[in-house]
Amino acid sequence: MNQPPLRLVARRRWRWVLSGHTHQRMVRRVDTITFVNAGTLHRSFRPCFARIDFADGFVTFTDVSPSGQILASERRALP
């Protein structure tokens, strides 16, 4: 997994970074920033989408079949 951009961490300006470039689902805290990677819709990489509920403190990753059918969901706590 790639290391988070250290300049973002050093600035301490943001609390959340939301991305999707690596195709890997992720919720990780580094210092004062929580990084959430939403995953991917690419068929070769376990397609999913992410919903973030800041009030309840969870990210829900929902699997999607190649035909677009909603499959299982996985919840991860926000740090």
N, C-alpha and C positions, 0 to 999 in steps of 0.2 A: 504494500500500500504506500502511496506517496505521502511524504511528510507535509503537514499543513504549512501554508506560507508563513514563515516566521515573522515577516514584516507586519502581517495582520495581527499576530499575537502580541508583538512588541508594542504596537500603537495603543492597545487596550481601548480602542474606540468603539468596537462592535461587540455585541453579545452573541450574535448568531451569524453563521455562514451557511447558506443553502446552495447545494450544487447537485450535479448529476453526471459530470464528465467521466468518472472512472468506471461507471456501470456497476459499481458495488454499493449495496445498501450499507449505510453507516450512520451511527450516532456516536460521536466522540467529543469529549471535552478536553481542550488543551488550554491550560491556564484559565483565563476568564472567558474564552470563546467556546461555544458549542457548535461543532461542525455536523451538519446533516446532509448526507448524500442520498438523493431520492431514488437511486437505482437507474433503471433503463427500461425502455420499451422494446429494445432490440431482441429478437427471437432467440439469439444464441446465448443470452446472458440472464436467464431467469427473469422475464419481463415482469415489471411491477410499477406501481405508483405509490407515492407516499402522501399521507395526510398528517399534519402536525397539529396537535391540540395543546396549545400553550397553557390553557386554563387547567386541564387535567394532567399535563406533564408527560404526554406520550406521543410517539411517532408510530403510526400504523402503516406498515408496508403491505400492500394488497397485490397478490399475484394475479397476472392476466394471461389467459391462454393465447396462442397465436391467432385464434379466431375472435379474440376480444372478450371472451367469457371471464367473468370475475371468479376467482378461485379462492384459496385460503388467504388469511390475513395473519400477520405477525406483529405484535405490539412490543415496542422497546421504550423503556423509560427515558425521559430526558434527564441528563445529569444535573 
